[in-house]
Amino acid sequence: MGRGRRDKVHLTVEQRDNFEKISCNGYASAKKILHARILLMCDEGEQAQRKWTDEEIGIA
C-alpha cells in the first residue's frame, strides 16, 4: 500500500497539450513518455478528462 498522494497536480491547457504531444509522437524517450502519461493521469484540473485513482494509474 502506498502513502497516498502528497500533492495535487493541476495542469494548464498549455501543459496538457505539451504532455499529450510527448506521449503521442513516439520520438521522445520511453521514460519521458511514461512520465508525461503519468502526469496526464494525475491531473485534477478543469481540463482533466477523468479522475484516475492511484490504483488505476499504477495498473496503467
C-alpha positions as CSV (number, residue, x, y, z in Angstrom):
1,M,0.0,0.0,0.0
2,G,1.2,3.4,-0.9
3,R,1.3,6.6,1.2
4,G,-1.3,8.3,-1.0
5,R,-0.9,11.5,-3.0
6,R,1.0,14.2,-1.3
7,D,0.5,17.0,-3.8
8,K,-2.3,17.5,-6.3
9,V,-1.5,18.0,-9.9
10,H,-3.3,20.8,-11.8
11,L,-2.1,21.2,-15.4
12,T,-2.8,24.2,-17.6
13,V,-4.1,23.8,-21.1
14,E,-0.7,24.5,-22.4
15,Q,1.0,21.9,-20.2
16,R,-1.7,19.3,-21.1
17,D,-1.1,19.9,-24.8
18,N,2.6,19.6,-24.4
19,F,2.4,16.3,-22.4
20,E,-0.2,14.9,-24.9
21,K,2.2,15.7,-27.8
22,I,5.1,14.0,-25.9
23,S,3.0,10.9,-25.2
24,C,1.8,10.5,-28.7
25,N,4.7,11.5,-31.0
26,G,6.9,8.4,-30.5
27,Y,10.1,10.4,-30.8
28,A,10.7,11.0,-27.0
29,S,12.5,8.5,-24.8
30,A,10.3,5.8,-23.2
31,K,11.0,7.3,-19.8
32,K,9.8,10.8,-20.9
33,I,6.7,9.3,-22.5
34,L,5.9,7.4,-19.3
35,H,6.3,10.5,-17.1
36,A,4.0,12.5,-19.5
37,R,1.3,9.8,-19.4
38,I,1.5,9.6,-15.6
39,L,1.2,13.4,-15.2
40,L,-1.8,13.4,-17.6
41,M,-3.5,10.7,-15.5
42,C,-2.7,12.5,-12.2
43,D,-4.1,15.8,-13.4
44,E,-7.0,17.1,-11.3
45,G,-7.5,20.4,-13.1
46,E,-10.6,21.5,-15.1
47,Q,-9.2,20.1,-18.3
48,A,-8.8,16.6,-16.9
49,Q,-10.7,14.1,-18.9
50,R,-11.4,11.8,-16.0
51,K,-10.4,11.2,-12.4
52,W,-7.9,8.3,-12.1
53,T,-7.4,6.6,-8.8
54,D,-3.9,5.7,-7.6
55,E,-4.6,2.0,-8.2
56,E,-5.7,2.7,-11.8
57,I,-2.6,4.8,-12.5
58,G,-0.4,2.0,-11.1
59,I,-2.0,-0.6,-13.3
60,A,-1.9,1.5,-16.4
